[in-house]
Amino acid sequence: MNKNIVCIGAGYIGGPTMAVIAKMNPDRKVYVCDINKKRIAAWNSWNYELPIYEPGLVDVVKEVRGKNLFFTTDIKSAVKKCDIVFVGVNTPTKMFGRGAGRASDLQFWEATAREIKGYADGDKIVVEKSTLPVRTAAAMEAILNEGRGKREEGRGGEGPRFTVLSNPEFLAEGTAIKDLLSPDRVLIGGPETPEGKAAVGEICDIYAGKDGKWVARSKILTTNVWSAELTKLAANAMLAQRVSSVNALAGLCEATGADIDEVARVMGADRRIGSKFLKAGPGFGGSCFKKDVLNLVYLCETFGLHTAAEYWSGVIKMNDHQQERIVSRLFKAMFNTLANKKIAMFGFAFKADTGDTRETPAGYVARLLNEEHVRLAITDPKAIENGKRDLAGLDGITWEKDPYKAAKDADAVLLMTDWKEYPALDWGKVFKSMRKPALVFDTRNCLDAAALKRLGFRVLNVGK
């Protein structure tokens, strides 16, 4: 078996992960493939205008691209060159047929499995990197290894042997490179067979890095395939649940006069709870949380666990409610009418330090405001192009790179993403340019509310 690696899928999973794998394994050639020519061209761009924004990513790509990291649309050639194949294709929520709105859409995954089988000319380790429903590996193995039994029984069957593993990613956008270089853990699930254990060992070697200088062996955890597949869904569901839980408490704080930041700080001091993901805000977004919770709901329903399905459905319901509450509070604070008023939305990415707008709370809120005939001016340091695509077809929305220009003549500023640039703005200048009374709704609680009030702003926060 050679050491070469190919990843099919050059998106948020494949690009950063393979770049760091190449950096930490200079003795291996790493190929990243995608059928999207525009995306691959961006990964290969001379000025490193990469298709995704992630702090530190450009530096890693500059270090290894063209040396042992290669981006290509030639999937066939790359699969033939490599004995280890990672699969990082998109698995969005299915929006049609059985399981619509909850189950994962696996058509791209299955097409990739069939491509791998068609191109392979030797034994391969195939590693699931995309988030997939439990027991998907069994389906992939059935597709890849179809016909092997006939060959082994001497009845003319042909084809290489494929060993399918699960290696889910646990990256947080905005800190993905940091997370990859120093992960809390790496999870590898494989069949409990001699071939499976050998394949798991090969992937463990990748994450250990050359000369064992990357991830400590104690942080490389191994399980069976099914546990690995479920763990990714479970981990994201637990994190999403914490976000919805603290936001549910935030509403109660607003009603009673309590301060959610104080409540969360004291709760987080309990070691059994901890402080992570106890920050009230507009709710969770991104490509994983909602999709994975809905997938978990569908799995629970499929196996007759209806009470569990209702429980996890509540996490999504609370998240949607939080964004609806933002619009309701704006409506009340702006004299029970939003029609023809200008609101400057500061931030459209689902979190700071990323250009990703998938399932961003700002998108849902923008659509609700659009229904109220608001004149919306949206600004964001990294997400404007993605935002334009997401809200294409909606009237009354303008996009502005400069937050000062976005706020000019606005009735309110609605801060949706906690970019570090926003607290550093000259808020006196912002106030002078706005219509009065000027309102700031800081859904991230990242601005100095007392200072804003001294300038003359009316201020809304979440959970206060």
Secondary structure, 3 states (H helix, E strand, C coil): CCCCEEEECCCCCHHHHHHHHHHHCCCCCEEEECCCHHHHHHHCCCCCCCCCCCCCHHHHHHHHECCCEEEECCHHHHHHHCCEEEECCCCCECCCCCCCCCCECCHHHHHHHHHHHHHCCCCEEEEECCCCCCCHHHHHHHHHCCCHHHHHCCCCCCCCCEEEEECCCCCCCCCHHHHHHCCCCEEEECCCCHHHHHHHHHHHHHHHCHHHCCCCHHHEEEECHHHHHHHHHHHHHHHHHHHHHHHHHHHHHHHHCCCHHHHHHHHHCCCCCCCCCCCCCCCCCCCCHHHHHHHHHHHHHHCCCHHHHHHHHHHHHHHHHHHHHHHHHHHHHCCCCCCCCEEEEECCCCCCCCCCCCCCHHHHHHHHHHHCCCEEEEECCCCHHHHHHHCCCCCCEEECCCHHHHHCCCCEEEECCCCCCCCCCCHHHHHHHCCCCCEEEECCCCCCHHHHHHHCCEEEECCC
